[in-house]
């Protein structure tokens, strides 16, 4: 079993102030801001960056990601399943050595509940964007029938022009 998953499972029920110290070794140079929160969730990503007031709710599973990045005031609600095929040598994705399983949420964006996000390649959800509905799926890979190979591709949400945003 992957050691990150075991550690994340151990950390999930702990209060946030104890998780902060444990996640510190996985937070990037900008780190996890103290005003951010992770609920009772399994978070097993190589790098985690939570900006101010970013939140991950209860009962989420985040595993296999190289990077999880939540912008200011962004939210992953609860009951979401967010997985990626780990980066590195793989016979499945040998033709894409630069692939990096990543989830990025822009400022004031959200993933409501319950959804499936497949971060085999990167998913970027733009500023002021919400993934809503019920049991939505975002998939970043498919089968190329001509070559009989799995082809992961990045996924980006629509972005709002800054001139259209309220002041």
N, C-alpha and C positions, 0 to 999 in steps of 0.2 A: 504494500500500500504506500502511496506517495506520502512522504513525511510532512509536506505542507498541509495536506488534508487532515492528517492526524493532529497537527498543531492547531489548525483552524477549528477543528471540532472541539478541542480542549478549550480554546479561547472563547468560543461562541457564548456560553452562559455567563461569562464573567462580566462585571460592571465595566463601563466604558473607561474609567480612569485606569484600570488594570490592563485593558486591551491596548490602550495608547502606548504604554511602555513596551508591550510585547510586539506591537505592530511597528514600533519605531525602526527596527532593523530592515523592514520592508518598505518604509515610506521613502520617497525620493528626496532629492536635495531640498525641494520646497516643503516636503513633509506633509503631515496630517495636522491641520490647524486644530487647536483645542476646542473650538466651537463646533467642529464636525462630530458626527456620531455614527457608530455601527451598532445595530441592535443584535438580537439573538440570531445571528446568521453565520453561515460557514463562508469565510472569505479566504481563499487560498490562491492569491495572485502573487507573482514574483515581485512586482512593484505596485504600491498603492499610494495614490495622491488624492487627498480630500481637501478641497478648498474650504473657505469659511462657510459655516452653516450647511455644509453638504451632509446628507444623511443616507444611510442604508438601513432600511427597516428590518423587521423581524422575519425569520424563516426564509431567507434567501440563500441560494447556493451559488457561489462564485468560485469556479475552479478552472485550472488549465490556462489561465490568462497570463501573458507576460506583463501586462500593465492594465490597471484599473484607475481611471482618472475622472473625478467628479468636480465640475466647476463650482463656483460660488452659488449657494442656495439651490443646488440640484439635489434630486431625490431619486432613490430606488426604493419604491414602496415596500411591499412584502410579497412573499410567496413566488418570487421570480427564480428561474433556473437559467443561469448565465454560465456557459461553458465555452471552452476553446480547446482545440487540439494543441498541446504544448509545442512551442517552437523548438527547433533543434533538428538534428538528423532524423529523417523519417522516410520510409519507402513510399508512403502515401503522397508526400508533398516534396519529394526530392527535386522536382522541377521548379520549385519556388523557395530557394534558400533564404530569401529576405522576408518571408512571411512572418508577421508578428501579431499573435492574437491579443487584441486590445479592445477595451471598451472605453470610449470618451463621451462624457456628457457635458455639454456646454452650460454656461451660466443659466440659472433659472429653468433648467430642463428637467424632465421627469420620465420615469418608467413606472407606470401604475402597477396594478397586479392582476392576475398572475400571467406572466409572459415567459416565452422561451427565446433567449438570445443566443445564437450560435456564433461565437467569436473565433471561428477557425481562422479567419482573417479579421481585420479591424472593423469595428462599428463605431461611427461617429454620429452622435445625436446633437444637432445644432442648438444654438442659443434659443431660449424661449420655445422649445419644442417638447411635446409630450407624446410618449408612446402610450396610447390608451386602448380601450376596448377590453375584450376578455379572451384570454389565451391566444394572443397574437404571437406570431413567430417571425423572427428575423433570421434568415439563414445566409451565411456568407460563402457557402460552397455548394457545388452541384456536380453532377457527372457529365463530362464531355463525351458524348456518344461516339464521336469520330475517333478520339484517341483512347477511349475507355480509361480515363483518368479523372481523379477528383480535382476540381478546379476551384480553389477559394479566391474570392474577390472581395475587396473592401466595400463596405456599405456606408452611405452617408445620407442623413436625413435632409430634407429641404431646409434651407437656411433663410432667415428673415433678414432683409436688408436693414442696416442700422438706421437708415433714414425713415423706415416705416415703424420704428419702435417709438413708444411714448416717451416723452422727456421726463 
